[in-house]
Amino acid sequence: MYNGYIAETVALELKQDCPSIDLTSLLIPANKISRAKIITRENMVFCGKPYVEEILNQIKDKYGYRHEEKYPIKIDWQIEEGSYAYAGETICHIYGISQILLTAERSILNFIQTLSSTASISREAYSWLPKNSKTIILDTRKTIPSLRYAQKYAVNIGGCGNHRLGLSDAFLIKENHIIALGGIDKAVNNAKSIRKDDKTWIEVEVESIPQLEEALLACPDRIMLDNFSFDNIKKSIDMRNQTNQEIKLEASGVKFDKEIIKNLALLGIDYISLGSLTKNIKAIDLSMRIIE
C-alpha cells in the first residue's frame, strides 16, 4: 500500500535539503570511502528502513557520484524493522563513498527519528489492549504535512491500524455534512447511492445518544462516537447490539489513557481512533558517525 509513495516522499525531502549539490561534501575527495554507524540515544521501536535505502539510492542517482560502481553503498542492518532498540544500540553500519554518506545523513536521521517515534507510540498504545482483544486502535488524518503515508506506515509497524488514508477512501459524514444535507438519514442514503462498491465504507460521526439512535436506523457501516463519556460508550454498544450488530462502533475524540483503552476493549468496542499516534510525537534522539 505504501511502497509507491516511498520514492515520492524521499524525492520531496531531498529536493528541499539538497536542491542542487552538497557544497560541504565537495571538500572531501570524490574517491574517499567511509564507514558510518547510526545509533539511537533513546529506547524506541525502529522504523524507517525502506526510507533509508531509498534516500541512498536517490542521492547516488541524482547527483551522479563517481566511483559508485566500484564502491557501491552497502548497509549492514543491526536492527530489524519493527524491533525494539535500546539507548546506545547501533541501528546499522553504512559503507560507501563519503560524499554520499554525508549528503544523506540528515535526511536519513529525519525519517528514522520521526517514523520510529510514531511506531513507538503506536506500539505502546497497542500494548494497552487486553490479550486476544478484537478492538483495533486506529490513527487519523492528523499527520505531519507531506508525511501522511510514511506515518501511517509507521503506525502499522507499531501494531495499530489505519483509518482513512485520505478523503477519497471512505465517506465520513460529520456535523457540517449532516447540517448541509438536512439529517443523518439523508446523508447516509446519498452516500449509499454514490459509492461504487462495498469496500468504500460509510461512517457517521455522532455527538449524542439521540444522534446515535438516528444513525443506527440509517444503517451506515460504521458510527463514530465523538467525545462520548465511558458510560455513554457502554450504552452505545448495548444499543448497537440490540439494533444491528453489523454496524461497527468507533470511539474517538476523548483523551484515552491505558485504563480507558483496556476497559473499552473489554466492553467490545470495535475501533478506538487516536490522533496522538501521529501528531503528538517527539523525535527520537539519534546520531550518525563516520568511524573510519
Phi, psi and omega in degrees: 000322187261342187303324182292345183257351182296310181298320180295316181293317179295319180300321178295317178299314182290328177297324180281320186278325184216074185295336179230292182208154177273100185300316185294323180292341177294344177291340183265137179306141186296337182260009179288131180249139181225165171236130180236158173227148176250128178238156174256138177263001180225154171294141183195165165265119185287134176210137176136003184308309182295334179286321177299314181296321180291322178301312182295320179296316183290323181294315181293327179283319185292319187257003172058045181297134176285160176071002183292327179293324180285325182233075182293153177290133177232136178242126176252098183285130177261341182233133178280150176304128180088357179274157179277134177238139181261155180307131180096348180286149175274129179278316180196163167249141178235130181243140176157193182298129185303318181301320180294315182299317184285326176294325183278343192309302187294319179296319177301310182294324179300315181291314182297316184295326181279313184287325177292325176296315178299315180295323181293315178297319180294320179296320179297314179298318179299324182293343180282343180287142176297155179300137179066017178292144176267357178290138178246128174272128185246154170273188178226191175268012179275073186243168176292131180309135179074359178242024183305305185288325179296315180291322179293327172299316181294325176300317177296319178299325179284347176110358180260175183253174180252137168278211178299138170287320180203183186293342183273356189270337183197164172270125172235100186272112183253184186307312183292327175295318181296316179297315183296328184264347177089020175144159182293315183302314180294321180296315181293318179297321176298317180297318180297327181283337183270320188296148187264338179206168184286349179289336177272103186278158179247124182234141178241131175269128179238152185240005182201164178297318176301320177295323177299316178302316179295319181293320179299323179290331181281343176059056170285177178283329186212147176236129178264124179267101188270117178058034175282144173290165179302316181298321179288330175294317177300315179297321180296319178297317178298317179296317178298316182297329180277340186258303185199100184287352177284338180282127179273146178246136181236124176269133186209158169092340181268152175284095183276135173246185185303313184292319180295316180298316178301314183290325176295320178296320178295331176290333181104022176296143183281316183223148170231119181259133185232110174294337183295338181301327185243339184256345182255030184279154173234122186305137177288140179278116183233166176213140172241128183230136170285124184249353173192000000 
